[in-house]
Amino acid sequence: MNIETARIYENKEASDKLRILVDKLWPRGISKEEALLDHWYKQWAPSDDLRKQFHQDKISWEEFQKEYKQELKDNKDQILNDLDDLDKRKTLLLLYGSKDKTNNHAVLLKDFLRDLN
């Protein structure tokens, strides 16, 4: 299974990839039509509490990684069920709203999903 990540604001083109929004909150300034999503998996995003702690600089990137990876492990059965519904012949494009392209949950999620195979 091929997996890529991209900012939703920079990737609005239709493609043959499965476009999956992996944020809990809808990205500002993007209409549902403009997003061209195949799926919106809020359940793959960090919990509200963890997201808020990280964005308010109450925890470090290292602590965020540790806690988010645990949330993913705890939610593994749901994620596997969601994956069963997807065409794995297509590349999964995990879309996120964060400005930071390296320190965001989609990067961690991508690694988690690859490790499931």
Secondary structure as the mmCIF struct_conf table of DSSP 4:
data_model
#
loop_
_struct_conf.conf_type_id
_struct_conf.id
_struct_conf.beg_label_comp_id
_struct_conf.beg_label_asym_id
_struct_conf.beg_label_seq_id
_struct_conf.end_label_comp_id
_struct_conf.end_label_asym_id
_struct_conf.end_label_seq_id
STRN STRN1 ILE A 3 ARG A 7
TURN_TY1_P TURN_TY1_P1 ILE A 8 GLU A 10
BEND BEND1 GLU A 13 GLU A 13
BEND BEND2 ASP A 16 LYS A 17
STRN STRN2 LEU A 18 LEU A 21
BEND BEND3 LYS A 24 LEU A 25
HELX_LH_PP_P HELX_LH_PP_P1 TRP A 26 PRO A 27
TURN_TY1_P TURN_TY1_P2 ARG A 28 GLY A 29
HELX_RH_AL_P HELX_RH_AL_P1 LYS A 32 ALA A 35
TURN_TY1_P TURN_TY1_P3 LEU A 36 LEU A 36
BEND BEND4 ASP A 38 ASP A 38
STRN STRN3 HIS A 39 TRP A 40
HELX_RH_3T_P HELX_RH_3T_P1 LYS A 42 TRP A 44
BEND BEND5 ALA A 45 ALA A 45
HELX_LH_PP_P HELX_LH_PP_P2 PRO A 46 SER A 47
HELX_RH_AL_P HELX_RH_AL_P2 ASP A 48 HIS A 55
TURN_TY1_P TURN_TY1_P4 GLN A 56 ASP A 57
BEND BEND6 LYS A 58 ILE A 59
HELX_RH_AL_P HELX_RH_AL_P3 TRP A 61 ASP A 74
TURN_TY1_P TURN_TY1_P5 ASN A 75 ASN A 75
HELX_RH_AL_P HELX_RH_AL_P4 LYS A 76 ASP A 84
TURN_TY1_P TURN_TY1_P6 ASP A 85 ASP A 85
BEND BEND7 LEU A 86 LEU A 86
TURN_TY1_P TURN_TY1_P7 LYS A 88 ARG A 89
BEND BEND8 LYS A 90 LYS A 90
HELX_LH_PP_P HELX_LH_PP_P3 THR A 91 THR A 91
STRN STRN4 LEU A 92 TYR A 96
BEND BEND9 LYS A 99 LYS A 99
BEND BEND10 LYS A 101 ASN A 104
HELX_RH_AL_P HELX_RH_AL_P5 HIS A 105 LEU A 116
#
